[in-house]
């Protein structure tokens, strides 16, 4: 019996998502081993608990396992991973994404731990990966149970991987209430940032810092989820650098924050917008925002309003508004309940919006 072509074997292995099957296939023969190891180690999550065993595995393997890693996650749950052991796995030449998960006490939020801004135990490793791999494009920061992260610390982390094009920061309500010990703006440097995804409150200082960069990064994707803090800083950034924005998602807490005045000041500066998603207090606000949208190239609109009931919603007005020429390129419109997050577009609603229904854009 002739053996299968190696290309066919690798395609079969690529189609599997079962890690146990992947481990078994790696034992079939030597030619199957590299492909299975590529999948098993393309995503690695390390913490204080498993770092030692992972380093032992890497150093005992005849294959260069570190070159398989594309996505690396560091979990700081209480005790940080051992800094000496981390230093032994710096050689990840194909690294594309670094995720940092920091979790403090959930019983009572605490200040940022001392090791978070310690050069020796934290930043030195991020900088080493950023130096060895020129392909890192994504940096994810996820923080829970910790208050008042210093803005300087965030800037220092970003400076370690200046090649990133996507920055994602997810935190609790008070996590991103940035503090700055000296009261000044942190150092600036060139940054190729194109996508920014922010969840949590008080991210306005980050936009103030972006405006100090030698070349202000013009984002193509911006996701704001939570209270912005000083909204004027965010408005100022978009007014200066929003001309390349294509995907804009605004999910501010309502009714505490009125989305309409914010969007009134920024939408005129987003001429290339293709996708927008927003929440608002009531249907009339959604209508007003739709009438503000400037882009004739808009492809997708997704919005929600607070009432769960569809009664009293002026669906006919929505239908006529979406029929104007600047919405001719629309491919999809989604309407959701703010609290339940379920779609409000039912068969009955489609009958009330015949123009949009005929175009097949209601989702």
C-alpha positions as CSV (number, residue, x, y, z in Angstrom):
1,X,0.0,0.0,0.0
2,X,1.4,3.3,-1.0
3,X,1.6,6.0,1.7
4,X,-0.5,9.1,1.4
5,X,1.1,12.2,0.0
6,X,2.4,14.4,2.8
7,X,0.4,17.3,1.5
8,X,-2.8,15.3,1.9
9,X,-1.8,14.1,5.4
10,X,-1.2,17.7,6.4
11,X,-4.6,18.9,5.0
12,X,-6.4,16.2,7.1
13,X,-4.5,17.2,10.2
14,X,-5.3,20.9,9.5
15,X,-9.0,20.0,9.5
16,X,-9.0,18.6,13.0
17,X,-9.7,20.7,16.1
18,X,-9.3,17.7,18.5
19,X,-6.1,18.1,20.6
20,X,-6.2,14.5,21.7
21,X,-6.4,13.3,18.1
22,X,-3.5,15.7,17.3
23,X,-1.4,14.1,20.0
24,X,-2.1,10.6,18.8
25,X,-1.3,11.5,15.2
26,X,2.0,12.9,16.3
27,X,2.9,9.3,17.4
28,X,2.1,7.7,14.1
29,X,5.3,8.5,12.3
30,X,8.1,11.1,12.2
31,X,6.7,12.9,9.1
32,X,3.4,13.5,10.9
33,X,5.0,15.0,14.0
34,X,5.9,18.6,12.8
35,X,2.4,19.4,11.6
36,X,0.7,18.1,14.8
37,X,3.2,20.1,16.9
38,X,2.5,23.2,14.8
39,X,-1.2,23.0,15.8
40,X,-0.7,21.9,19.4
41,X,1.7,24.8,20.1
42,X,0.4,27.6,17.9
43,X,-1.5,28.9,20.8
44,X,0.1,28.7,24.3
45,X,-1.2,30.0,27.6
46,X,1.4,30.2,30.4
47,X,0.9,30.9,34.1
48,X,2.9,30.4,37.4
49,X,1.4,26.9,37.6
50,X,2.3,25.5,34.2
51,X,5.4,27.5,33.1
52,X,8.0,25.1,34.6
53,X,6.6,22.0,32.9
54,X,6.3,23.9,29.6
55,X,9.9,25.0,29.7
56,X,11.0,21.4,30.4
57,X,8.9,20.2,27.4
58,X,10.5,22.8,25.1
59,X,14.0,22.0,26.2
60,X,13.5,18.2,25.9
61,X,11.8,18.3,22.4
62,X,13.8,17.5,19.3
63,X,11.6,20.0,17.4
64,X,11.9,23.8,17.8
65,X,8.6,24.2,19.6
66,X,9.0,27.9,20.2
67,X,9.0,28.6,16.5
68,X,5.5,27.0,16.4
69,X,4.0,29.6,18.8
70,X,1.9,32.3,17.1
71,X,-0.3,33.4,20.0
72,X,1.2,33.7,23.5
73,X,-0.9,34.3,26.6
74,X,0.6,35.2,29.9
75,X,-1.7,34.7,32.9
76,X,-0.8,36.7,36.0
77,X,-3.3,35.3,38.5
78,X,-1.9,36.3,41.9
79,X,1.8,35.2,41.6
80,X,3.5,36.2,38.4
81,X,5.2,33.6,36.2
82,X,8.8,33.0,37.2
83,X,11.0,35.6,35.5
84,X,14.0,33.2,35.0
85,X,11.9,30.6,33.3
86,X,10.3,33.2,31.0
87,X,13.8,34.2,30.0
88,X,14.3,30.7,28.6
89,X,11.5,30.9,26.1
90,X,12.2,34.3,24.5
91,X,13.1,32.8,21.1
92,X,9.7,32.8,19.5
93,X,10.5,34.1,16.0
94,X,7.0,33.6,14.5
95,X,5.0,35.2,17.3
96,X,2.0,37.2,16.1
97,X,0.0,38.0,19.2
98,X,0.7,38.6,22.9
99,X,-2.1,38.5,25.4
100,X,-1.6,39.5,29.0
101,X,-4.2,38.6,31.6
102,X,-3.9,40.2,35.0
103,X,-6.4,39.2,37.7
104,X,-6.5,40.6,41.2
105,X,-8.9,39.9,44.1
106,X,-12.5,39.8,43.1
107,X,-13.7,40.4,46.7
108,X,-12.3,43.9,46.8
109,X,-10.5,45.7,43.9
110,X,-6.9,46.4,44.6
111,X,-4.3,48.8,43.2
112,X,-1.9,47.6,40.5
113,X,0.6,45.2,42.0
114,X,4.3,46.3,42.3
115,X,5.5,43.8,39.7
116,X,3.3,45.2,37.0
117,X,5.6,48.2,36.4
118,X,8.8,46.3,37.3
119,X,11.2,46.3,34.4
120,X,13.0,43.1,35.6
121,X,9.9,40.9,36.1
122,X,7.6,42.0,33.4
123,X,8.5,44.5,30.7
124,X,11.9,42.9,29.9
125,X,10.2,39.8,28.6
126,X,7.6,41.7,26.5
127,X,10.5,43.7,25.0
128,X,12.5,40.5,24.2
129,X,9.6,38.9,22.3
130,X,9.0,42.2,20.5
131,X,12.7,42.4,19.5
132,X,13.0,38.7,18.4
133,X,9.8,38.6,16.4
134,X,9.0,41.3,13.9
135,X,5.6,39.8,13.1
136,X,3.8,40.7,16.3
137,X,0.7,42.6,15.2
138,X,-1.7,42.2,18.2
139,X,-1.4,43.1,21.8
140,X,-4.3,42.1,24.2
141,X,-4.5,43.4,27.8
142,X,-7.2,41.9,30.0
143,X,-7.3,43.1,33.6
144,X,-9.8,42.2,36.3
145,X,-10.1,43.0,40.0
146,X,-7.4,45.8,39.8
147,X,-8.0,49.6,40.0
148,X,-6.1,52.5,38.6
149,X,-3.6,51.1,36.1
150,X,-0.9,53.7,35.5
151,X,-1.0,55.1,32.0
152,X,2.8,55.0,32.0
153,X,2.7,51.2,32.5
154,X,0.4,50.8,29.5
155,X,2.6,53.0,27.3
156,X,5.7,51.1,28.4
157,X,4.1,47.8,27.4
158,X,3.1,49.2,24.0
159,X,6.6,50.6,23.5
160,X,8.0,47.0,23.9
161,X,6.1,45.9,20.7
162,X,5.9,49.0,18.4
163,X,5.0,46.8,15.4
164,X,1.5,46.2,16.8
165,X,-1.4,47.2,14.5
166,X,-4.1,46.0,16.9
167,X,-4.5,46.9,20.6
168,X,-7.2,45.4,22.7
169,X,-7.8,46.5,26.3
170,X,-10.5,44.8,28.4
171,X,-11.0,45.8,32.0
172,X,-13.4,46.2,34.9
173,X,-15.4,49.4,35.5
174,X,-12.5,51.2,37.2
175,X,-9.5,49.4,35.7
176,X,-8.6,52.1,33.1
177,X,-9.0,55.1,35.5
178,X,-5.5,55.9,34.5
179,X,-3.2,57.5,37.0
180,X,0.1,59.3,36.2
181,X,2.4,59.9,39.0
182,X,4.2,62.9,37.6
183,X,1.1,64.4,36.0
184,X,2.8,64.7,32.6
185,X,2.2,63.0,29.3
186,X,4.2,59.7,28.9
187,X,6.9,59.5,26.2
188,X,5.8,59.3,22.6
189,X,7.1,57.1,19.8
190,X,6.1,55.9,16.3
191,X,3.2,53.5,16.4
192,X,1.6,51.6,13.5
193,X,-1.7,51.2,15.3
194,X,-4.8,50.5,13.1
195,X,-7.3,48.8,15.4
196,X,-8.2,49.8,18.9
197,X,-10.6,47.9,21.1
198,X,-11.4,49.3,24.5
199,X,-13.7,47.9,27.2
200,X,-13.9,49.6,30.6
201,X,-14.2,53.1,32.0
202,X,-11.8,56.0,31.9
203,X,-9.9,55.4,28.6
204,X,-9.8,59.1,27.7
205,X,-6.2,59.6,28.8
206,X,-5.1,57.0,26.2
207,X,-6.5,59.2,23.5
208,X,-4.8,62.3,24.9
209,X,-1.5,60.3,24.7
210,X,-2.2,59.2,21.1
211,X,-2.4,62.8,20.1
212,X,1.2,63.4,21.3
213,X,2.7,60.7,19.0
214,X,5.1,62.0,16.3
215,X,2.7,60.6,13.7
216,X,-0.8,60.3,15.1
217,X,-2.1,56.8,14.2
218,X,-5.2,56.9,12.0
219,X,-7.3,54.0,13.1
220,X,-9.4,51.9,10.8
221,X,-11.2,50.1,13.6
222,X,-12.4,51.7,16.9
223,X,-14.5,49.9,19.5
224,X,-15.5,51.9,22.6
225,X,-17.4,50.0,25.3
226,X,-17.9,51.7,28.6
227,X,-17.7,55.2,30.0
228,X,-15.1,57.3,28.2
229,X,-14.3,59.7,31.0
230,X,-13.4,63.1,29.5
231,X,-15.2,62.7,26.2
232,X,-13.6,65.8,24.7
233,X,-10.3,63.9,24.5
234,X,-11.9,61.2,22.4
235,X,-13.7,63.7,20.3
236,X,-10.4,65.6,19.7
237,X,-8.7,62.5,18.6
238,X,-11.4,61.5,16.1
239,X,-11.6,65.0,14.7
240,X,-7.9,64.9,14.0
241,X,-7.4,61.3,13.0
242,X,-10.8,59.9,12.1
243,X,-10.6,60.3,8.3
244,X,-9.4,56.7,7.8
245,X,-11.9,55.1,10.2
246,X,-13.9,52.3,8.5
247,X,-15.4,50.3,11.5
248,X,-16.7,52.3,14.5
249,X,-18.5,50.7,17.4
250,X,-19.8,52.9,20.2
251,X,-21.4,51.2,23.2
252,X,-21.6,53.8,26.0
253,X,-23.6,53.2,29.2
254,X,-27.2,54.5,28.8
255,X,-29.1,56.4,29.9
256,X,-26.1,57.9,31.8
257,X,-24.5,58.8,28.5
258,X,-26.3,60.3,25.6
259,X,-24.8,58.9,22.4
260,X,-26.2,61.5,20.1
261,X,-24.2,64.6,21.1
262,X,-21.0,62.5,21.0
263,X,-21.7,61.2,17.5
264,X,-22.8,64.6,16.3
265,X,-19.3,65.9,16.9
266,X,-17.3,63.0,15.4
267,X,-19.3,61.5,12.5
268,X,-18.5,64.5,10.1
269,X,-14.9,63.5,10.5
270,X,-15.3,59.8,9.4
271,X,-15.9,60.0,5.6
272,X,-14.7,56.4,4.9
273,X,-17.0,54.7,7.4
274,X,-18.2,51.3,6.3
275,X,-19.6,49.8,9.5
276,X,-21.1,51.4,12.6
277,X,-22.6,50.0,15.7
278,X,-24.2,52.0,18.5
279,X,-26.6,52.0,21.5
280,X,-29.1,54.7,22.3
281,X,-31.9,55.4,24.7
282,X,-34.9,55.5,22.4
283,X,-35.8,55.0,18.7
284,X,-36.0,58.7,17.9
285,X,-32.3,59.0,18.9
286,X,-31.4,56.1,16.5
287,X,-33.3,57.9,13.7
288,X,-31.4,61.1,14.4
289,X,-28.0,59.3,14.3
290,X,-28.9,57.6,11.0
291,X,-29.6,61.0,9.5
292,X,-26.1,62.1,10.6
293,X,-24.2,59.3,8.9
294,X,-22.0,60.9,6.3
295,X,-20.7,57.9,4.3
296,X,-22.1,56.9,1.0
297,X,-20.0,53.8,1.2
298,X,-21.6,52.5,4.4
299,X,-22.1,48.7,4.3
300,X,-23.4,47.7,7.8
301,X,-25.4,49.4,10.5
302,X,-26.1,47.8,13.8
303,X,-27.9,49.6,16.7
304,X,-30.0,49.0,19.7
305,X,-32.4,51.0,21.8
306,X,-33.7,50.5,25.3
307,X,-37.4,49.5,24.9
308,X,-37.7,45.7,24.6
309,X,-41.1,46.1,22.9
310,X,-41.4,47.0,19.2
311,X,-44.7,48.8,19.8
312,X,-44.6,52.5,19.1
313,X,-41.3,52.2,17.1
314,X,-41.6,54.3,13.9
315,X,-40.5,51.5,11.6
316,X,-41.9,53.4,8.5
317,X,-39.6,56.3,9.3
318,X,-36.6,54.0,9.6
319,X,-37.5,52.5,6.2
320,X,-37.7,55.9,4.5
321,X,-34.5,57.1,6.1
322,X,-32.6,54.0,4.9
323,X,-33.9,54.5,1.4
324,X,-32.0,57.8,0.8
325,X,-29.2,57.6,-1.8
326,X,-26.3,57.7,0.7
327,X,-27.4,54.3,2.0
328,X,-27.4,52.7,-1.4
329,X,-24.4,50.6,-0.6
330,X,-25.9,49.1,2.5
331,X,-25.6,45.3,2.8
332,X,-27.0,44.8,6.3
333,X,-29.0,46.5,9.0
334,X,-29.4,45.0,12.5
335,X,-31.7,46.3,15.3
336,X,-31.4,44.9,18.8
337,X,-32.9,45.3,22.2
338,X,-30.4,47.1,24.4
339,X,-31.0,45.0,27.5
340,X,-31.8,41.5,26.1
341,X,-29.5,41.8,23.0
342,X,-32.0,39.9,20.9
343,X,-32.9,41.0,17.3
344,X,-36.0,43.1,17.0
345,X,-36.3,42.4,13.2
346,X,-39.2,39.9,13.0
347,X,-41.3,38.9,10.0
348,X,-43.9,41.4,11.2
349,X,-41.3,44.2,11.3
350,X,-40.1,43.4,7.8
351,X,-43.6,44.0,6.6
352,X,-43.5,47.4,8.1
353,X,-40.2,48.2,6.3
354,X,-41.0,47.1,2.7
355,X,-38.3,49.2,1.0
356,X,-35.5,47.7,3.2
357,X,-37.0,44.2,3.0
358,X,-37.1,44.4,-0.8
359,X,-33.3,45.1,-0.8
360,X,-32.7,42.2,1.6
361,X,-30.7,44.2,4.0
362,X,-32.6,43.5,7.2
363,X,-30.8,41.0,9.5
